[in-house]
Amino acid sequence: MQKWIILVVVCAILVLGTVIILNVDIETEYVPETEIEEVELRKTIVTLYFKNNETNELAKETRLIDSKVLLKNPYEELIKMILEGPENSNYGKVLPEGTTLLETSFENGCVTINFSKEFVEGNTDNIQKSNSVYSLVNTLTELTEVNSIKILIEGQETDAFSDCEIDLKNQVSRR
């Protein structure tokens, strides 16, 4: 009987020693600190371009948005986010106040954007004009299917930005 007790104690010490040495968890159930909601699983990162207030050059701002919102009309959603302006206080708006997005369409790798006349009227200098156009180009070409954009003003082509060497009568690609 005494041999059995010694044998059980030795076996218990060996098992306990093995667990301690190998750092094996006896209970491996993982309990998360917080539940991950379905909405959080649908989030995706988008990159928008705004004016850096110090340098007047375009700078990236990334945002986390609901994928379902982006899937409905990605071009409109991204442009609306640019119209609303940056979240970073070091960045400034690139599209003139009062500019309204009238519609967007997509064909053969090009997004056609139809803006109200404020887009042209509110862009007064060449840096502002360039930032407005290339903010849209850079943001939309972050989407794999987009290669260029075309900007219309109230449904019409314009040569309003020709003084800063941007031809809005043709497609504008990322530079």
Phi, psi and omega in degrees: 000320181294326178296322179295319181295316180296317179298317179295317180296316179297317178297317179298318179295319178297315179296314180296318178297318178297317179297316181291314182295315182275355180053045180275127176278129179286320178252117185249014180290129180265127177243112180292150179292321177225150178285141176270118182282158181300323180298320180293331179288338182269003184285147176221158182262133174239153179245125178245156180241128179229170181279128172285122185297333181278319186255347185064013177261163179286142179225149181281141169227123180262146178223152177257119181229164180290126181300325181298322178295317182291327183290331182298305177207087187299323183293314178298317182297315180294319180294320177299321179295323176293318178299322180292331178102173184283159172269333180283125183290347177277353182250157179236165178296150179249338180261139184298148176303143178087351179294132180241136175276119181271317177190164174226154173213161182228131177204129176052045176082003182240130174265122175264127183244126179252113181252163171286168184297341179297336178300318180278315185295327183275345178270105189260326181241166186297323179295316180295319179298313180298315179298320179298311183291312186282342170296316178292314180301308184296319180295310185288328178283357169293337175281133188299329184278349185261128178250334184201172175229161172226132182251128173248151175245112183049045175084000184242147172289153180220153173247026185298336184256013183296335179292341177249023175061033173245118183264099181282353176283345178241173176291144179247127180252165177296140178250000000 
